[in-house]
Amino acid sequence: MSINDLEARVDPAAHGTDADATVAALVARSNALGSDPRITNYAGGNTSATGTATDPVTGEPVELLWVKGSGGDLGTLTPAGLAVLRLDRVRALQHVYPGIEREDEMVAAFDHCLFGKGGAAPSIDTAMHALVRAPHVDHLHPDAGIAIATAADGPALTERIFGEKVVWVPWRRPGFQLGLDIAAVERDHPEAIGTVLGGHGITAWGDTSDEAEANSRWIIDTAERYIAANGRPEPFGPVRPGYQALPTEERRARAAALAPTIRGIAGHDKPVVGHFTDTDVVLDFLASARAEELAALGTSCPDHFLRTKVKPLVLDLPASASVEDAIGRLHELHEQYRADYQAYYDRHADEDSPAIRGADPLIVLVPGVGMFSYGRDAQTARVAGEFYTNAVNVMRGAESLSTYAPIDEAEKFRIEYWALEEAKLQRMPAPKVLATRIALVTGAASGIGKAIATRLAADGAAVVIADLDLGKAQAAAAEIGDTDRAIGIAADVTSAAAVERAVQETLLHFGGLDLVVNNAGLSLSKSLLETTEQDWDLQHDVMAKGSFLVSKAAAKVLIEQGLGGDIVYISSKNSVFAGPNNIAYSATKADQAHQVRLLAAELGEHGVRVNGINPDGVVRGSGIFASGWGANRAATYGIDEQDLGAFYAQRTILKREVVPENVANAVAAICTADFSHTTGLHVPVDAGVAAAFLR
């Protein structure tokens, strides 16, 4: 057998027919459970299966454990996301377990139990799967299950709801000891099919994959039915007058008006991307009399508060309060939140604790409006909001039956600042150069704009593609990725109202705005005598007026956020170079060029940089050249239109054709920290045109 053959046989998904079937069933079960948000959250919970494969070294059968690896997501799990361990070696760790005070050491011990390359990194929850004798185990975070787990009389409720089939396990931080606790339940209660883990979630097991999934669903469904049948009708108390949800349009306008302030609050210590949620679950909670009281108790499930922080910031004003009053109060509450979080850290940190990770909220709740959630990227921000929605459902269920009693503050701190959690954070890849930045690019469905949007997204930015053609804008965004990376919107930059809507859509989807590229444009190549008043107005409306409107709307956001930002104008070599038959186009490009200088001077005090890019001869992929400009330019120079790009290249100093990606590269570069001290600059991207050198 060759080394390659050996490695193939050790691959987690290639152990033979029986092993393949075990893995396939595990992945299918995981995907089914993980795709339902009432069952578990993104990247929350884990599943496992045991089975037999052939050891490629000895040729003998070996019993293996396949378990979802650290950081994986059940809903999208593939075989590559499974950790693969020798079951006998994991279970043998019981004999060397040094006790709960040193149980963190057991995570490193899992590495010595891997089969072959081991697949994904084993998670802290590996023990709860390996030590239970049942071949298939699920650990999940269903809202209804956590509601029982966080109820003050959770043990009694567990017995009342499930009888002997489900056993209460008191709160214990995830780890090897919790695995031993669950294994003891399974061993000592042969009638049991699972557990409720105090303050945390549930486990279930079965002899087959189908049985494990059925048992998980039975526990969840039974809890849901019991809460629905026996819960109090108003667990959050009566509706507070004035705190009800605003009408949809008013609500979203208010959200957009507050978004810059709230993002500045959430990003005080480190930059973040945001997400806005105004579901009925959130709005009904915020309208209730007990919302502030319950929110102050914080979340309980470790997956929840690791994503949302121990508690949210809640605006304590009715929806009828003015935007100005709301903004003023948010700043006051932010100072209080930061002081409270610092005090929380100081109460529990010791000499071995990691440094404080920032004292700003990740969840901000605004009555009548909704929830703003934040994270290191758009997906993390969105998921944080989903987790807090789950937490609201948990509070509702617990308060329906009993009293919501999450794990205490000291235990939350132990998990939030756990050495293992810190190590996981340190293992994360370094962020891309434009990570956490939110970009709005106009005229971005094709040509230069599309290339710019694509490059900014590749460098880590969340991108909004704005274009007159909504379908093309959405198609261009879809090419970049899902809606956590890019969205397409319709925008007519000649309309102040349309521009305001585009900025509002950006704020509501990504929570803020950092980077604006004024790229929308068109060109009519005509001589002075052929240029009509309508031609002149159209050129100036789209580029001069359009850039002004976009920059004005964006500047209001950038100033209110207080995080600085970039405005980039895609001007032209023609802004400084005089040529025939383009009076309207070149004049409006000169207008844009001077807007760069004017706004650089005006917005600098707010940390906003304004710079321009001066391309020339971008024929390939250009919407402008395809719409008749290219044919006119070619006729002006007496050449075939298909040769226009090569013609432009030969007249440059470098003899190189300029393509959209060259312009995109310049935009991406000038928006990085490498140009942190540069504003009011025009960067030629023309392969060298001496007559257009800036003087």
Phi, psi and omega per residue, in radians:
M1 nan 2.353 3.122
S2 -1.419 2.879 3.071
I3 -1.031 -0.690 3.138
N4 -1.109 -0.707 3.098
D5 -1.093 -0.703 -3.140
L6 -1.115 -0.796 -3.138
E7 -1.105 -0.654 3.133
A8 -1.104 -0.677 -3.104
R9 -1.295 -0.348 3.116
V10 -1.578 -0.131 3.112
D11 -1.035 2.382 -3.075
P12 -0.958 -0.465 -3.083
A13 -1.781 0.246 -3.038
A14 -2.411 1.128 -3.113
H15 -1.956 0.142 -3.095
G16 1.966 3.001 -2.994
T17 -1.024 -0.877 -3.097
D18 -1.104 -0.776 -3.139
A19 -1.134 -0.714 3.118
D20 -1.046 -0.729 3.140
A21 -1.150 -0.666 3.108
T22 -1.104 -0.807 -3.139
V23 -1.121 -0.775 -3.120
A24 -1.063 -0.746 3.138
A25 -1.159 -0.679 3.124
L26 -1.119 -0.780 3.138
V27 -1.123 -0.753 3.131
A28 -1.082 -0.757 3.117
R29 -1.118 -0.746 -3.141
S30 -1.073 -0.811 -3.130
N31 -1.091 -0.703 -3.131
A32 -1.146 -0.766 3.139
L33 -1.244 -0.710 -3.045
G34 -1.336 -0.235 -3.120
S35 -1.498 -0.081 -3.123
D36 -1.897 1.934 -3.066
P37 -1.124 -0.300 3.095
R38 -1.368 -0.240 -3.102
I39 -1.659 -0.793 3.085
T40 -2.800 2.816 -3.057
N41 -1.638 2.987 3.098
Y42 -1.026 2.245 3.119
A43 1.140 0.176 3.126
G44 -1.718 2.724 3.108
G45 1.241 3.016 3.081
N46 -2.749 2.780 -3.115
T47 -2.330 2.809 -3.125
S48 -2.669 2.886 3.031
A49 -2.653 2.570 3.020
T50 -1.966 2.673 -3.135
G51 -2.980 3.102 -3.069
T52 -1.922 2.405 3.048
A53 -2.373 3.028 3.132
T54 -1.654 2.224 3.059
D55 -1.253 2.071 -3.061
P56 -1.205 -0.252 3.128
V57 -1.472 -0.830 -3.067
T58 -1.684 -0.340 -3.041
G59 1.334 0.075 -3.119
E60 -1.662 2.722 3.077
P61 -1.195 2.567 3.126
V62 -2.436 2.433 -3.125
E63 -1.539 2.256 -3.057
L64 -2.104 2.726 2.991
L65 -2.014 2.177 2.982
W66 -1.841 2.181 -3.095
V67 -2.479 2.500 3.136
K68 -0.951 2.286 -3.083
G69 -1.334 2.946 -3.121
S70 -1.023 2.277 3.062
G71 1.419 -0.069 -3.111
G72 -1.318 2.933 -3.122
D73 -2.086 2.208 -3.097
L74 -1.078 -0.706 -3.061
G75 -1.119 -0.456 -3.106
T76 -2.080 0.261 -3.066
L77 -1.059 2.431 3.000
T78 -2.178 2.950 3.117
P79 -0.949 -0.564 -3.140
A80 -1.145 -0.343 -3.139
G81 -1.542 0.108 3.136
L82 -1.660 2.412 2.906
A83 -1.498 2.468 -3.097
V84 -2.161 2.076 -3.060
L85 -2.265 2.681 3.010
R86 -1.326 2.133 -3.030
L87 -1.134 -0.675 -3.116
D88 -1.103 -0.635 -3.103
R89 -1.294 -0.669 3.108
V90 -1.125 -0.779 -3.127
R91 -1.185 -0.484 3.102
A92 -1.188 -0.329 3.124
L93 -1.090 -0.347 3.085
Q94 -1.006 -0.515 -3.067
H95 -1.393 -0.274 3.136
V96 -2.031 0.092 -3.131
Y97 -1.054 2.116 -3.041
P98 -1.473 0.007 3.141
G99 1.881 2.894 -2.965
I100 -1.102 -0.498 -3.128
E101 -1.190 -0.332 -3.122
R102 -2.164 0.379 -3.011
E103 -1.175 -0.362 3.118
D104 -1.061 -0.443 3.133
E105 -1.119 -0.365 -3.071
M106 -1.226 -0.424 3.121
V107 -1.103 -0.761 3.095
A108 -1.138 -0.535 3.140
A109 -1.155 -0.472 3.115
F110 -1.035 -0.534 3.139
D111 -1.075 -0.455 3.133
H112 -1.468 -0.008 -3.137
C113 -1.913 0.023 -3.066
L114 -1.158 2.593 3.069
F115 -1.747 2.062 -3.073
G116 1.085 -2.299 3.108
K117 -1.359 -0.218 2.968
G118 1.460 -0.135 -3.127
G119 1.208 -2.419 -3.119
A120 -1.248 2.844 3.128
A121 -1.179 2.324 3.116
P122 -1.132 2.516 -3.138
S123 -1.617 2.980 3.104
I124 -1.065 -0.419 -3.083
D125 -1.507 0.077 -3.096
T126 -0.957 -0.683 -3.073
A127 -1.089 -0.666 -3.087
M128 -1.154 -0.342 3.094
H129 -1.591 -0.709 -3.051
A130 -1.303 -0.613 -3.008
L131 -1.462 -0.359 3.029
V132 -1.283 2.352 -3.042
R133 -1.301 -0.419 -3.137
A134 -1.078 2.477 -3.056
P135 -1.217 -0.360 -3.057
H136 -2.313 2.219 -3.053
V137 -2.348 2.397 3.032
D138 -2.070 2.410 2.948
H139 -2.165 2.079 -2.981
L140 -2.311 2.860 -3.138
H141 -2.139 1.057 -3.141
P142 -1.281 2.542 -3.130
D143 -0.982 -0.823 -3.097
A144 -1.141 -0.678 3.120
G145 -1.149 -0.737 3.131
I146 -1.229 -0.510 3.062
A147 -1.036 -0.757 3.076
I148 -1.165 -0.716 -3.072
A149 -1.168 -0.413 -3.116
T150 -1.867 0.098 3.082
A151 -1.326 2.496 -3.096
A152 -1.008 -0.614 3.101
D153 -1.876 0.769 -3.117
G154 -0.945 -0.756 -3.139
P155 -1.061 -0.758 -3.139
A156 -1.191 -0.699 3.103
L157 -1.091 -0.711 -3.139
T158 -1.034 -0.792 -3.142
E159 -1.172 -0.712 -3.102
R160 -1.167 -0.697 -3.046
I161 -1.398 -0.721 -2.957
F162 -1.929 -0.190 -3.067
G163 1.144 -2.440 -3.095
E164 -1.491 -0.041 -3.049
K165 -1.362 -0.377 -3.132
V166 -2.329 2.344 -3.032
V167 -2.008 2.411 3.102
W168 -1.324 2.321 3.016
V169 -2.082 2.084 -3.122
P170 -1.026 2.727 -3.132
W171 -0.898 2.299 2.948
R172 -2.584 2.434 3.114
R173 -1.044 2.443 3.125
P174 -0.909 2.431 -3.138
G175 2.816 -2.922 -3.049
F176 -1.142 -0.702 -3.111
Q177 -1.134 -0.670 3.081
L178 -1.086 -0.656 3.059
G179 -1.057 -0.730 3.093
L180 -1.132 -0.682 3.137
D181 -1.081 -0.799 -3.112
I182 -1.185 -0.685 3.115
A183 -1.082 -0.650 3.121
A184 -1.145 -0.675 3.086
V185 -1.076 -0.838 -3.111
E186 -1.101 -0.614 3.139
R187 -1.300 -0.723 -3.005
D188 -1.572 -0.183 -3.125
H189 -2.236 1.356 -3.063
P190 -1.055 -0.355 3.123
E191 -1.427 -0.175 -3.038
A192 -1.421 2.560 3.059
I193 -1.992 -0.043 -3.134
G194 3.072 -3.013 -3.104
T195 -2.406 2.775 2.848
V196 -1.829 2.138 -3.121
L197 -1.631 1.982 -3.069
G198 -0.871 2.234 3.109
G199 1.255 0.094 -2.879
H200 -2.326 -1.151 -3.020
G201 3.064 -2.556 -3.132
I202 -2.358 2.834 2.862
T203 -2.257 2.728 3.040
A204 -2.601 2.739 -3.130
W205 -2.521 2.953 3.133
G206 -2.913 2.860 3.132
D207 -1.339 -0.391 3.076
T208 -2.240 2.894 3.113
S209 -1.099 -0.741 3.128
D210 -1.088 -0.681 -3.127
E211 -1.182 -0.712 3.110
A212 -1.079 -0.786 3.131
E213 -1.128 -0.739 3.130
A214 -1.081 -0.704 3.127
N215 -1.172 -0.698 3.076
S216 -1.044 -0.828 -3.105
R217 -1.173 -0.599 3.119
W218 -1.117 -0.754 3.124
I219 -1.067 -0.807 -3.101
I220 -1.158 -0.844 -3.112
D221 -1.097 -0.693 -3.137
T222 -1.132 -0.738 3.104
A223 -1.109 -0.760 3.139
E224 -1.087 -0.776 -3.119
R225 -1.121 -0.697 -3.121
Y226 -1.155 -0.756 3.123
I227 -1.100 -0.760 -3.130
A228 -1.103 -0.657 -3.070
A229 -1.434 -0.464 -2.977
N230 -2.104 -0.082 -3.062
G231 -1.329 2.653 3.071
R232 -1.177 2.576 -3.052
P233 -1.243 -0.491 -3.126
E234 -2.243 1.234 -3.072
P235 -1.113 -0.413 3.126
F236 -1.695 0.120 -3.109
G237 1.506 3.093 -3.102
P238 -1.238 2.891 3.093
V239 -1.227 2.383 3.075
R240 -1.505 2.170 3.104
P241 -0.997 2.341 3.132
G242 1.578 -0.181 -3.104
Y243 -1.820 0.035 -3.140
Q244 -1.192 2.829 -3.140
A245 -1.060 2.346 3.024
L246 -1.243 2.772 3.027
P247 -0.975 2.663 -2.962
T248 -0.902 -0.937 -3.077
E249 -1.115 -0.755 3.116
E250 -1.131 -0.693 3.140
R251 -1.084 -0.799 -3.088
R252 -1.279 -0.563 3.049
A253 -1.152 -0.716 3.096
R254 -1.128 -0.705 3.110
A255 -1.059 -0.777 3.133
A256 -1.137 -0.628 3.130
A257 -1.181 -0.575 -3.120
L258 -1.562 -0.359 -3.019
A259 -0.964 -0.799 -3.134
P260 -1.054 -0.745 3.113
T261 -1.090 -0.799 -3.071
I262 -1.183 -0.651 3.099
R263 -1.165 -0.657 3.068
G264 -1.055 -0.631 3.096
I265 -1.172 -0.875 -3.099
A266 -1.170 -0.469 -3.098
G267 -1.794 0.379 -3.106
H268 -1.066 -0.782 -3.094
D269 -1.557 -0.616 3.125
K270 -2.682 2.570 -3.055
P271 -1.161 2.540 -3.123
V272 -2.448 2.790 2.982
V273 -1.824 2.617 -3.060
G274 -2.074 3.042 3.085
H275 -2.636 2.495 3.139
F276 -1.988 2.381 -3.139
T277 -2.306 2.261 3.071
D278 -2.314 0.831 3.105
T279 -1.279 2.835 3.118
D280 -1.048 -0.629 -3.139
V281 -0.991 -0.824 -3.107
V282 -1.238 -0.835 -3.070
L283 -1.131 -0.688 3.117
D284 -1.145 -0.707 3.103
F285 -1.060 -0.813 -3.083
L286 -1.214 -0.382 3.110
A287 -1.440 -0.150 -3.017
S288 -1.503 2.763 -3.079
A289 -1.175 -0.469 -3.027
R290 -1.822 0.206 -3.061
A291 -1.018 -0.852 -3.092
E292 -1.151 -0.714 3.126
E293 -1.051 -0.839 -3.097
L294 -1.256 -0.693 3.120
A295 -1.041 -0.616 -3.122
A296 -1.155 -0.397 3.106
L297 -1.264 -0.335 3.118
G298 1.365 3.094 3.128
T299 -1.536 3.034 -3.044
S300 -2.162 -0.924 -3.116
C301 -0.993 2.264 -3.117
P302 -0.900 -0.697 3.120
D303 -1.084 -0.528 -3.135
H304 -1.226 -1.003 -2.985
F305 -1.359 -0.309 2.998
L306 -1.166 -0.471 3.135
R307 -1.623 -0.459 -2.966
T308 -2.013 -0.016 -2.919
K309 1.166 2.966 -2.980
V310 -1.128 -0.508 3.092
K311 -2.709 2.797 3.139
P312 -1.558 2.981 2.923
L313 -1.681 2.216 -3.096
V314 -2.034 2.142 3.052
L315 -1.226 2.172 -3.050
D316 -1.742 0.755 3.084
L317 -2.188 2.631 3.097
P318 -1.235 2.865 -3.139
A319 -1.122 -0.331 -3.132
S320 -1.385 -0.181 3.126
A321 -1.091 2.597 3.135
S322 -1.209 2.775 3.086
V323 -1.041 -0.712 -3.116
E324 -1.104 -0.750 3.110
D325 -1.144 -0.683 3.133
A326 -1.105 -0.746 3.140
I327 -1.116 -0.779 3.121
G328 -1.059 -0.756 -3.128
R329 -1.205 -0.643 3.104
L330 -1.042 -0.719 3.119
H331 -1.129 -0.687 3.098
E332 -1.118 -0.803 -3.137
L333 -1.122 -0.571 3.114
H334 -1.111 -0.779 3.106
E335 -1.042 -0.743 3.125
Q336 -1.146 -0.725 3.141
Y337 -1.066 -0.796 -3.125
R338 -1.086 -0.728 3.119
A339 -1.127 -0.736 3.137
D340 -1.126 -0.719 -3.111
Y341 -1.201 -0.686 3.087
Q342 -1.076 -0.715 3.117
A343 -1.132 -0.709 3.069
Y344 -1.017 -0.808 3.124
Y345 -1.089 -0.818 -3.087
D346 -1.124 -0.573 3.141
R347 -1.127 -0.555 -2.958
H348 -2.043 -0.273 -3.088
A349 -1.270 2.566 2.995
D350 -2.236 -2.996 -3.036
E351 -1.142 -0.310 -3.130
D352 -1.694 -0.071 -3.077
S353 -1.256 2.506 3.001
P354 -1.068 2.773 3.105
A355 -1.094 2.662 3.101
I356 -0.997 2.428 -3.029
R357 -1.722 0.376 -3.100
G358 1.923 2.491 -3.025
A359 -1.911 0.300 -3.106
D360 -1.643 2.656 3.127
P361 -1.252 2.645 3.001
L362 -1.794 -0.284 3.089
I363 -2.206 2.206 3.072
V364 -2.176 2.174 -3.061
L365 -1.919 2.261 -3.103
V366 -2.161 1.927 -3.119
P367 -0.976 2.434 -3.141
G368 1.392 -0.231 -3.036
V369 -2.035 -0.999 3.135
G370 2.543 -2.696 -3.029
M371 -2.121 2.347 2.992
F372 -1.907 2.226 3.131
S373 -2.167 2.663 -2.985
Y374 -2.406 2.706 3.112
G375 -2.922 -3.060 -3.058
R376 -1.276 -0.271 3.063
D377 -2.683 3.073 -3.044
A378 -1.120 -0.663 3.134
Q379 -1.126 -0.801 -3.141
T380 -1.076 -0.684 3.110
A381 -1.134 -0.789 3.130
R382 -1.090 -0.785 -3.108
V383 -1.149 -0.633 3.080
A384 -1.019 -0.722 3.084
G385 -1.125 -0.677 3.112
E386 -1.113 -0.684 3.139
F387 -1.154 -0.690 -3.135
Y388 -1.238 -0.564 3.023
T389 -1.048 -0.757 3.054
N390 -1.029 -0.720 -3.127
A391 -1.103 -0.667 3.077
V392 -1.090 -0.746 3.104
N393 -1.082 -0.672 3.103
V394 -1.099 -0.832 3.134
M395 -1.044 -0.715 3.132
R396 -1.069 -0.813 -3.128
G397 -1.117 -0.776 -3.127
A398 -1.128 -0.755 -3.139
E399 -1.258 -0.416 3.087
S400 -1.131 -0.668 -3.032
L401 -1.797 -0.454 -2.945
S402 -2.727 -2.343 3.057
T403 -2.220 2.304 3.125
Y404 -1.176 2.140 -3.079
A405 -2.391 1.415 3.137
P406 -1.178 2.933 3.081
I407 -1.035 2.698 -3.005
D408 -1.330 2.921 -3.014
E409 -1.046 -0.684 -3.118
A410 -1.099 -0.691 3.116
E411 -1.193 -0.655 3.073
K412 -1.050 -0.770 -3.136
F413 -1.105 -0.722 -3.127
R414 -0.995 -0.608 3.139
I415 -1.466 -0.773 -3.105
E416 -1.052 -0.681 -3.112
Y417 -1.961 0.590 3.075
W418 -1.168 2.418 3.117
A419 -1.033 -0.626 3.136
L420 -1.201 -0.636 3.086
E421 -1.177 -0.707 3.106
E422 -1.099 -0.712 3.117
A423 -1.103 -0.661 3.101
K424 -1.105 -0.732 3.120
L425 -1.122 -0.677 -3.123
Q426 -1.211 -0.435 3.136
R427 -1.394 -0.210 -3.111
M428 -1.130 2.501 -3.140
P429 -1.093 2.648 3.117
A430 -1.067 2.445 -3.125
P431 -1.145 2.638 3.077
K432 -1.206 2.862 -2.947
V433 -1.091 -0.513 3.131
L434 -1.924 0.345 3.102
A435 -1.020 2.518 -3.117
T436 1.303 -0.018 -3.138
R437 -1.637 2.455 -3.096
I438 -1.984 2.139 -3.015
A439 -2.034 2.438 3.002
L440 -2.058 2.075 -3.101
V441 -2.055 2.140 -3.140
T442 -1.560 2.676 -3.128
G443 1.002 0.727 -2.923
A444 -1.854 0.256 -3.140
A445 -1.421 -0.194 -3.120
S446 -2.751 2.996 2.981
G447 0.989 -2.397 -3.075
I448 -1.050 -0.778 -3.113
G449 -1.052 -0.748 3.130
K450 -1.136 -0.705 3.110
A451 -1.112 -0.695 3.116
I452 -1.106 -0.856 -3.134
A453 -1.035 -0.730 -3.139
T454 -1.118 -0.748 -3.133
R455 -1.195 -0.728 3.132
L456 -1.092 -0.713 3.098
A457 -1.132 -0.701 3.122
A458 -1.091 -0.504 3.135
D459 -1.571 0.153 2.996
G460 1.852 -0.100 -3.119
A461 -1.317 2.631 2.906
A462 -1.529 2.278 -2.907
V463 -2.132 2.371 2.995
V464 -1.926 2.082 3.122
I465 -1.673 1.976 -3.132
A466 -1.872 2.343 -3.116
D467 -2.746 2.744 3.064
L468 -1.045 -0.631 -3.090
D469 -1.663 1.815 -3.093
L470 -1.050 -0.766 -3.118
G471 -1.040 -0.766 3.131
K472 -1.194 -0.636 3.116
A473 -1.109 -0.760 3.139
Q474 -1.192 -0.632 3.102
A475 -1.146 -0.725 3.117
A476 -1.118 -0.693 3.116
A477 -1.138 -0.709 3.141
A478 -1.100 -0.551 3.087
E479 -1.146 -0.537 3.139
I480 -1.304 -0.708 -3.124
G481 2.797 -2.820 -3.122
D482 -1.356 -3.112 -3.027
T483 -1.298 -0.068 2.959
D484 -1.407 -0.221 3.136
R485 -1.907 -0.657 -3.074
A486 -2.748 2.558 2.998
I487 -2.311 2.709 3.073
G488 -1.959 2.355 3.135
I489 -2.345 2.783 3.066
A490 -1.552 2.420 3.115
A491 -2.722 2.179 3.004
D492 -1.770 1.844 -3.014
V493 -1.227 -0.155 3.103
T494 -1.432 -0.123 -3.098
S495 -1.950 2.112 3.121
A496 -1.054 -0.696 3.139
A497 -1.135 -0.719 3.128
A498 -1.154 -0.673 3.106
V499 -1.133 -0.752 3.101
E500 -1.058 -0.702 3.115
R501 -1.126 -0.677 3.139
A502 -1.115 -0.739 3.111
V503 -1.169 -0.694 3.109
Q504 -1.073 -0.768 3.109
E505 -1.074 -0.659 3.093
T506 -1.094 -0.802 -3.121
L507 -1.127 -0.702 -3.095
L508 -1.273 -0.516 -3.111
H509 -1.512 -0.771 -3.067
F510 -1.977 -0.020 3.003
G511 1.498 -0.109 -3.106
G512 -3.080 -2.866 -3.129
L513 -2.774 2.332 -3.124
D514 -2.205 -0.479 -2.898
L515 -2.477 2.095 -3.129
V516 -2.086 2.303 3.090
V517 -2.060 1.959 3.076
N518 -1.443 1.623 -3.071
N519 -2.008 -0.361 -3.068
A520 -0.960 2.332 -3.123
G521 -2.959 2.955 3.012
L522 -2.717 2.953 -3.141
S523 -2.546 2.406 3.023
L524 -2.076 1.931 -3.075
S525 -1.529 1.752 -3.126
K526 -2.469 2.691 3.049
S527 -1.278 3.000 3.122
L528 -0.986 -0.835 -3.054
L529 -1.238 -0.439 3.127
E530 -1.506 -0.345 -3.079
T531 -1.294 2.151 -3.134
T532 -1.582 2.933 3.068
E533 -1.080 -0.657 3.115
Q534 -1.140 -0.692 3.077
D535 -1.028 -0.831 -3.120
W536 -1.057 -0.807 -3.109
D537 -1.135 -0.709 -3.130
L538 -1.092 -0.828 3.137
Q539 -1.037 -0.810 -3.092
H540 -1.268 -0.580 3.108
D541 -1.107 -0.776 -3.075
V542 -1.271 -0.820 -2.994
M543 -1.699 -0.908 -3.116
A544 -1.265 -0.987 3.131
K545 -1.162 -0.751 -3.131
G546 -1.031 -0.801 3.119
S547 -1.090 -0.706 3.098
F548 -1.059 -0.825 -3.108
L549 -1.122 -0.752 -3.134
V550 -1.151 -0.793 -3.133
S551 -1.109 -0.686 3.139
K552 -1.127 -0.827 -3.136
A553 -1.127 -0.694 3.141
A554 -1.205 -0.705 -3.083
A555 -1.058 -0.643 3.114
K556 -1.033 -0.726 3.127
V557 -1.196 -0.825 -3.079
L558 -1.074 -0.697 3.140
I559 -1.175 -0.778 -3.111
E560 -1.160 -0.652 3.111
Q561 -1.106 -0.661 -3.097
G562 1.257 0.436 -3.087
L563 -1.982 0.207 -3.063
G564 1.314 -2.721 3.120
G565 2.595 3.131 -3.120
D566 -2.330 2.389 2.926
I567 -2.120 2.180 -3.104
V568 -2.115 2.272 3.079
Y569 -1.789 2.251 2.964
I570 -1.562 1.646 -3.128
S571 -1.578 -2.257 -3.085
S572 -2.962 2.695 2.933
K573 -0.941 -0.553 -3.115
N574 -1.207 -0.178 3.089
S575 -1.215 -0.339 3.123
V576 -2.200 -0.096 -3.074
F577 -1.978 2.294 3.141
A578 -1.659 2.159 3.098
G579 -2.403 2.934 -3.077
P580 -1.366 2.708 2.918
N581 1.091 0.624 3.038
N582 -2.675 0.779 -3.069
I583 -1.028 -0.803 -3.080
A584 -1.217 -0.779 -3.117
Y585 -1.107 -0.898 -3.061
S586 -1.165 -0.630 3.130
A587 -1.146 -0.697 -3.139
T588 -1.275 -0.537 3.053
K589 -1.169 -0.628 3.066
A590 -1.145 -0.627 3.062
D591 -1.057 -0.837 3.118
Q592 -1.043 -0.739 -3.113
A593 -1.055 -0.671 -3.132
H594 -1.370 -0.478 3.002
Q595 -1.010 -0.672 3.104
V596 -0.973 -0.865 -3.089
R597 -1.151 -0.762 -3.103
L598 -1.116 -0.784 -3.094
L599 -1.308 -0.545 3.056
A600 -1.040 -0.738 3.141
A601 -1.195 -0.615 -3.053
E602 -1.451 -0.649 -2.996
L603 -1.676 -0.089 -3.109
G604 -1.028 -0.623 -3.118
E605 -1.111 -0.321 3.109
H606 -1.699 0.140 -3.131
G607 1.343 0.236 -3.134
V608 -1.660 2.165 3.120
R609 -1.687 2.433 3.133
V610 -2.221 2.098 -3.103
N611 -2.409 2.853 -3.113
G612 -2.206 2.698 3.053
I613 -2.092 2.269 -3.130
N614 -1.961 1.561 3.096
P615 -1.400 2.956 2.993
D616 -2.706 2.477 2.996
G617 1.133 0.584 3.124
V618 -1.498 1.587 -3.042
V619 -1.582 -0.848 -3.054
R620 -1.126 2.172 3.110
G621 1.308 0.121 -3.059
S622 -1.516 2.194 3.064
G623 -1.163 -0.611 3.135
I624 -1.097 -0.855 -3.100
F625 -1.186 -0.562 -3.124
A626 -1.287 -0.306 -3.046
S627 -1.643 0.268 3.093
G628 2.080 -0.409 3.109
W629 -1.067 -0.725 -3.119
G630 -1.094 -0.778 3.136
A631 -1.090 -0.703 -3.132
N632 -1.181 -0.756 3.135
R633 -1.108 -0.726 3.138
A634 -1.088 -0.737 3.105
A635 -1.105 -0.692 3.127
T636 -1.039 -0.686 -3.096
Y637 -1.628 -0.031 3.086
G638 1.237 0.643 3.140
I639 -2.272 2.941 3.044
D640 -1.276 2.528 -3.106
E641 -1.044 -0.625 -3.111
Q642 -1.168 -0.285 -3.132
D643 -1.728 0.127 -3.005
L644 -1.145 -0.750 3.134
G645 -1.046 -0.779 3.119
A646 -1.149 -0.634 3.109
F647 -1.083 -0.835 3.121
Y648 -1.057 -0.689 -3.128
A649 -1.091 -0.715 -3.074
Q650 -1.219 -0.364 3.139
R651 -1.561 -0.020 -3.140
T652 -1.606 2.861 3.121
I653 -1.171 -0.704 -3.080
L654 -1.515 -0.167 -3.134
K655 0.998 0.729 -3.128
R656 -2.185 2.437 3.078
E657 -1.334 2.412 3.099
V658 -1.625 2.266 3.137
V659 -2.102 2.884 -3.078
P660 -0.945 -0.631 -3.104
E661 -1.122 -0.513 3.092
N662 -1.126 -0.702 3.101
V663 -1.165 -0.751 3.134
A664 -1.047 -0.689 3.123
N665 -1.063 -0.711 -3.140
A666 -1.155 -0.729 3.110
V667 -1.078 -0.838 -3.119
A668 -1.045 -0.739 -3.104
A669 -1.132 -0.793 -3.019
I670 -1.254 -0.245 3.118
C671 -1.643 0.026 -3.135
T672 -1.566 2.990 3.120
A673 -1.122 -0.334 3.111
D674 -1.077 -0.412 3.128
F675 -1.970 0.541 -3.068
S676 -1.086 -0.362 -3.098
H677 -1.919 0.390 -3.079
T678 -2.083 2.179 3.033
T679 -2.601 2.670 -3.112
G680 1.346 0.275 -3.081
L681 -1.647 2.529 2.940
H682 -1.974 2.179 -3.101
V683 -1.840 1.988 3.068
P684 -1.214 2.321 2.989
V685 -2.225 1.268 -2.998
D686 -2.364 0.209 -3.112
A687 1.082 0.234 3.069
G688 1.680 1.682 3.035
V689 -2.139 1.815 -2.999
A690 -1.024 -0.619 -3.115
A691 -1.192 -0.265 3.141
A692 -1.837 0.162 3.078
F693 -1.005 2.399 3.136
L694 -1.350 2.412 -3.118
R695 -2.080 nan nan
